[in-house]
Amino acid sequence: MMIAIRLKCFIFAVSIFACVVAAPCLGQSGPIIHARATCTFELQGYAGLETISIYHGTLAAGESLKVETPYIGLAMLIFSGGQKYPVLIGRKSSDLIITSPDEPPSFADGDENHLFYQLLSGEKPVDEGNGFARLLIQGKELLESSSSMQTVKELQEKKIEFQEFVQSNYPELSHSDLLGRLVNQYFMMHEYVRYQQKGSPAGNIRSRYQQEVLAGVRSLLVLLQDDIPGNKLLNYIIDLYYNRGMVTLASFIADNFREIAYCEGEKPELSNFPANLKLTLSDGSTAGKLGKLKGAKTFSLVSSDCPVSMVMTVMKARETVNTKDHTINRFIIVVPLEKLSAKHRGMSRNVSGGKMLFINDEKWREENLAQKMKLPFYVEIE
């Protein structure tokens, strides 16, 4: 019975998602937004671990707008000044009133958002109403319950609780930010635990920690295999650790799941690196042209949307620094698929003393690099 119910829910969620990202569906609904102050804002929705834009625009004071959308679920109302407020979008249109970007929106009497905001504030409304709002509050409480554990046993029990909650409610969670928050906290929980065992060497602490993290990755890949492609989920997890500066652990995860440690796209065909290519140092200053650089070179293609490519590039740079052969100058040359940014250059912070350079030649990039390539990818020239 549970399998049948889950399958039915999953098919329903897929139909909504297809509706959101493809052609408009029949019976579109959405909020009617009333602005009492001029504001620029975006309504952002969720599809699994990804975000989607529902609407972006500006309303003058006194204007109203009906946002037509097939999206059903939790959205985030994000103002140009950075203020963010949650909004539930249901099957029926509802009135959303913006008084000021510095205040939460208000809603018409009886709107399901009333219940949600009451629950968020800790009130206990009489109306039993909306199950989705209560599900989000239940997920919030689960997140809050996960910060006091100390033992591996408590960690494992809480991970199972997270897994069961996600498995039972995935179709609804996939249209909210709660799924991402649950995955984030699922791995953050590993930091709370004491891994020292009485009588065992201190060196075992790191090993036990790593093995628990790998077990967590493996469990989520199995749990969500029908909902999220493995390579996308793995990149999401790797990005969590990369953004916290835990590059070694991120690469350890990639090494243990090599069959899915990649980003989708066409396999690159790239071998022509002209001598006049412009190179940049990590601080953005000019490093001359490629033809003037003497030594062995590894060209590493990266994308800011592909965390595994950035992590593995950092690890290659570290190998270059630690090589025992110091008779040859060795350089890691980062080849960004996008315009060179601070995020690309920031990789060098994870490499001490590494010879990491960056191609900064927009004309060559536009002519030779597609935005969608299968990564990681390296070209080595001795």
KAMO-V843745 format. One record per run of one state. SS is the DSSP state (hx for helix, st for strand, lp for the rest). FROM is the first residue (numbers start at 1). TO is the last residue. If there is no record, write none. Layout:
ss=SS from=FROM to=TO
ss=SS from=FROM to=TO
This chain:
ss=lp from=1 to=1
ss=hx from=2 to=21
ss=lp from=22 to=28
ss=st from=29 to=29
ss=lp from=30 to=31
ss=st from=32 to=35
ss=lp from=36 to=38
ss=st from=39 to=47
ss=lp from=48 to=49
ss=st from=50 to=59
ss=lp from=60 to=63
ss=st from=64 to=66
ss=lp from=67 to=68
ss=st from=69 to=69
ss=lp from=70 to=72
ss=st from=73 to=79
ss=lp from=80 to=83
ss=st from=84 to=89
ss=lp from=90 to=94
ss=st from=95 to=98
ss=lp from=99 to=105
ss=st from=106 to=107
ss=lp from=108 to=111
ss=hx from=112 to=120
ss=lp from=121 to=130
ss=hx from=131 to=144
ss=lp from=145 to=151
ss=hx from=152 to=173
ss=lp from=174 to=177
ss=hx from=178 to=192
ss=lp from=193 to=203
ss=hx from=204 to=223
ss=lp from=224 to=229
ss=hx from=230 to=242
ss=lp from=243 to=246
ss=hx from=247 to=256
ss=lp from=257 to=257
ss=hx from=258 to=260
ss=lp from=261 to=262
ss=st from=263 to=263
ss=lp from=264 to=265
ss=st from=266 to=266
ss=lp from=267 to=277
ss=st from=278 to=280
ss=lp from=281 to=285
ss=st from=286 to=289
ss=hx from=290 to=292
ss=lp from=293 to=295
ss=st from=296 to=302
ss=lp from=303 to=306
ss=hx from=307 to=322
ss=lp from=323 to=329
ss=st from=330 to=336
ss=lp from=337 to=341
ss=hx from=342 to=350
ss=lp from=351 to=355
ss=st from=356 to=359
ss=lp from=360 to=361
ss=hx from=362 to=368
ss=lp from=369 to=372
ss=st from=373 to=373
ss=lp from=374 to=374
ss=st from=375 to=375
ss=lp from=376 to=376
ss=st from=377 to=381
ss=lp from=382 to=382
